[in-house]
Amino acid sequence: MAFRRRAKSHPLFSQEFLIHNHADIGFCLVLCVLIALMFEVTAKTAFLFILPQYNASVSTADGEIVVYHYGLKDLVTILFYIFIAIILHAVVQEYALDKINRRLHLSKIKHSKFNESGQLVAFHLASMVWCLYVVLTEGYLSNPKSLWENYPHVHLPFQVKFFYLCQLSYWLHALPELYFQKVRKEEIPRQLHYIILYLAHIAGAYLLNLTRLGLLLLLLQYMAEFLFHMARLFYFTDENNEKLFNAWAVVFVISRLFTLTLSVLVIGFGLARVENQAFDPEKGNFNTLLFRMFVLLLVCFSQAWMMWRFIHFQLRRWREYWNEQSARKRAAAAVAHGKQPLKTIKRESGYHENGVIKTENGTSPRTKKLKSP
């Protein structure tokens, strides 16, 4: 008990120390792993953290190639790249976002949302380019039948497995970042919502051997998310700049339609025609009628729900727009008759949560000044 009291009062165990130095702690741990590569005794253990495990050589017409499958040792690799993500998060925050924030002089609420969108813009851009490169080099776009042929896709190329491990690492690192970044309590449930959704979908595609379909769906999702958060950043610099939100609305609808089309094509038609239809978890085969129906219904339900929320918000936004126009006409009429003009109403651009737009803090669509997105 005496040790616990001393530890609690020691600055090394304090909350402020962890918040301000978590990136430095992560850097020291990463550096220790890299130093371990220099010694023969510890090199084998260090490779468990750095490189994907469970590799095997397979003979093909072009010769032998190295492929990978998943296992428990992937958790060790994911842990290492969680610390890498924490370091990169701190670099983007300190050398880019903090400098821009000091120039914009944003309020606390806008400051928090600006940091969130800034981090996600960097991540979505990198992931979008990386995902597009993997899809093109592996030939998933040029040969759509490869999305379901030879299922289960137990053996993965290096770049596919490494991409999924990095994706899982990033979204897992986002959980402690809620504490390190001192996110407001009102914002935590919203951010937890989309973090858990991403983790569930990425891990589901990885564990159910639907990695090829998952890559294309992630590419569509990240394109829409990147455009939204870019629009959000431009809105913070100029609240009258909402053109990118209109472009995002078009991309959002198109990405939802493509997601549904691809899911039905691959799961509903492609996997149903594969000869190997049996439930065999040891071989990674989950291609049964019940499995296909469950996955397809889950995807269709999520996309339909997101579209319903999107349409509901757009109708609300248009209603606010016409209320604003009518208020301006009344103000102009009041000025023409020598009366005191009424204050115009500012529309809200809202915020976006994993493809879903919501109003700030559950505000009603009454004509009043709303918070920024």
Summary of the structure (lengths in Angstrom):
residues: 373
radius of gyration: 24.6
end to end distance: 47.8
largest distance: 88.8
contacts: 1055
relative contact order: 0.08
helix: 71%
strand: 6%
